[in-house]
């Protein structure tokens, strides 16, 4: 007598597998996407950190301000000199970045008029960056970075981030000095990254730093 599964048993098993897959695959895909975004962000972060260290070393300076990152023109020169730039957009965000009105926040709010226009660049890694001189306390400027350039989803906190640069070489969220405390970063995340303001662009990067380079939101 041969033993085996009946057709009904096979169909029931396949049905269970289908239900479990339908429940788990979307979550697995979301987790994969988040890890991919963080990996790309970390790559841009490392590129800037290494370039800033090299710049300060080359200038034999005690900090980045003394080294010469004290004007928009010098920031532009820094990017074009210390990065492999494949496209430069003079005094424009486009076409290096997608049209600004295509960006949204995670809650669906359109992100508009949020970023001051200056030179922007597409790096060899595929990331689009804009380094704006905006001195306040120890902060010398901020980096607008779309980690995958014109590719979607074009959402703040997913592929679009704002990173502050400080004269001591720190890359963090926005404040007058760095590093920020965990509480300061969380407050910026709540008020900016997940806030409704169309020009509220901070807090996403700080939240990832708080969570040890994990996108938990």
C-alpha positions in Angstrom: 0.0 0.0 0.0 1.5 3.3 -1.1 1.4 6.3 1.4 1.0 9.9 0.2 -0.9 13.1 0.6 -4.4 13.5 -0.7 -5.2 16.4 -3.1 -7.2 18.1 -0.4 -4.3 18.0 2.0 -1.9 19.4 -0.6 -4.4 22.2 -1.4 -4.8 23.1 2.3 -1.1 23.2 2.8 -0.6 25.5 -0.2 -3.4 27.7 1.1 -1.7 28.0 4.5 1.6 28.8 2.8 -0.1 31.5 0.7 -1.7 33.1 3.6 1.5 33.2 5.6 3.4 34.6 2.6 0.9 37.3 2.1 1.2 38.3 5.7 5.0 38.3 6.0 6.4 39.2 2.5 5.3 42.9 2.7 7.0 43.3 6.1 10.2 41.6 4.8 10.2 43.9 1.8 9.8 47.0 3.9 12.6 45.9 6.2 14.8 45.3 3.2 14.1 48.7 1.8 14.8 50.4 5.1 18.2 48.6 5.3 19.0 49.6 1.8 18.2 53.3 2.4 20.4 53.2 5.6 23.2 51.5 3.8 23.2 54.2 1.0 22.9 57.0 3.6 25.9 55.6 5.6 27.9 55.5 2.4 27.3 59.2 1.7 28.0 59.9 5.4 31.3 58.1 5.3 32.3 59.9 2.0 31.7 63.3 3.6 33.4 62.4 6.9 36.5 61.2 5.1 36.6 64.2 2.8 36.3 66.6 5.6 39.1 65.0 7.6 41.3 65.0 4.5 40.4 68.7 3.8 41.4 69.7 7.3 44.6 67.7 7.1 45.5 69.2 3.8 45.0 72.7 5.2 46.9 71.8 8.4 44.1 73.5 10.3 42.6 73.0 13.8 39.1 73.0 12.5 37.1 73.2 9.3 36.4 77.0 9.7 40.1 77.7 10.0 40.7 75.3 7.1 38.6 77.5 4.9 35.0 76.2 4.9 33.8 79.7 5.7 31.9 80.8 2.6 29.6 79.3 0.0 32.3 79.6 -2.7 34.7 77.5 -0.6 32.1 74.9 0.1 31.5 74.6 -3.6 35.2 74.2 -4.2 35.4 71.6 -1.5 32.8 69.4 -3.1 34.2 69.7 -6.6 37.7 69.0 -5.4 37.2 66.2 -2.8 34.4 64.2 -4.5 34.0 62.4 -7.8 31.3 64.7 -9.3 29.6 63.5 -12.4 27.2 66.4 -12.8 27.2 70.0 -11.5 24.1 72.2 -11.4 25.2 75.8 -10.9 22.8 77.8 -8.6 20.2 75.2 -9.1 18.8 72.0 -7.5 17.6 70.6 -10.8 18.4 68.6 -12.8 20.8 67.2 -10.2 17.8 66.6 -7.9 14.2 65.8 -9.0 11.8 68.7 -9.1 11.4 69.9 -5.5 7.6 69.6 -5.7 8.0 65.9 -6.2 9.2 65.5 -2.7 6.9 64.5 0.2 7.1 63.8 3.8 6.2 60.5 5.3 2.7 61.7 6.2 2.1 62.7 2.6 2.6 66.4 3.0 4.3 68.0 0.0 7.8 69.2 0.8 8.2 72.6 -0.9 10.3 75.7 -0.5 12.3 73.9 2.1 15.8 74.0 0.6 17.8 77.1 -0.2 19.1 76.9 -3.8 22.9 76.9 -4.5 25.2 74.7 -6.4 24.1 71.0 -6.3 25.9 67.9 -7.5 25.5 64.3 -8.5 28.3 62.1 -7.1 29.7 59.0 -8.7 27.9 57.0 -6.1 24.6 58.2 -7.5 23.7 60.4 -4.6 22.6 64.0 -5.2 24.0 66.6 -2.7 23.8 70.3 -2.0 26.2 71.8 0.6 24.9 75.1 1.9 27.0 77.5 3.9 24.8 78.5 6.9 26.9 79.4 10.0 25.3 79.3 13.4 27.3 78.7 16.5 29.7 75.8 15.7 27.6 74.7 12.7 29.0 75.8 9.4 26.4 74.5 7.0 24.1 71.7 6.0 24.0 69.0 3.4 20.8 68.2 1.5 21.3 64.6 0.3 19.1 62.4 -1.9 20.9 59.1 -1.4 19.7 57.6 -4.7 19.4 60.8 -6.9 16.4 61.0 -9.1 15.1 57.5 -8.2 12.1 57.3 -5.9 10.4 57.3 -3.5 11.6 61.0 -2.9 10.4 61.0 0.7 12.0 62.9 3.5 13.4 60.3 6.0 13.5 57.6 3.3 15.8 58.7 0.6 16.1 62.4 1.4 17.9 63.7 4.5 19.4 66.9 5.9 22.8 66.7 7.7 24.4 69.5 9.6 28.2 70.0 9.4 30.2 71.4 12.3 33.6 73.0 12.4 34.9 70.2 14.5 34.1 67.8 11.7 31.0 66.3 13.2 28.0 65.4 11.0 24.8 65.4 13.0 21.4 67.0 13.2 20.9 70.7 13.6 22.0 72.7 16.7 24.6 75.2 17.6 27.1 72.6 18.8 27.6 68.9 18.2 27.2 66.1 19.1 23.5 66.5 20.0 22.0 64.6 22.9 19.6 61.7 22.2 16.7 63.9 23.5 17.6 66.8 21.2 17.6 64.4 18.2 14.3 62.9 19.2 12.7 66.3 19.6 13.8 67.3 16.1 12.5 64.0 14.8 9.0 64.7 16.3 8.9 68.4 15.3 10.4 68.1 11.8 10.8 64.6 10.3 7.3 63.5 11.3 5.9 67.0 11.5 3.6 68.6 9.0 5.6 71.7 8.2 6.5 71.9 4.5 9.9 73.4 5.4 10.6 71.1 8.4 13.5 69.0 7.1 15.5 68.0 10.2 15.3 65.1 12.6 15.3 62.1 10.3 19.1 61.7 10.2 19.4 62.3 14.0 16.8 59.5 14.6 18.9 57.1 12.6 22.0 58.1 14.6 20.0 57.5 17.9 19.0 54.1 16.7 22.5 53.0 15.8 22.1 53.3 12.1 18.7 51.5 11.9 15.6 53.0 10.3 13.1 52.1 13.0 10.4 54.5 12.0 
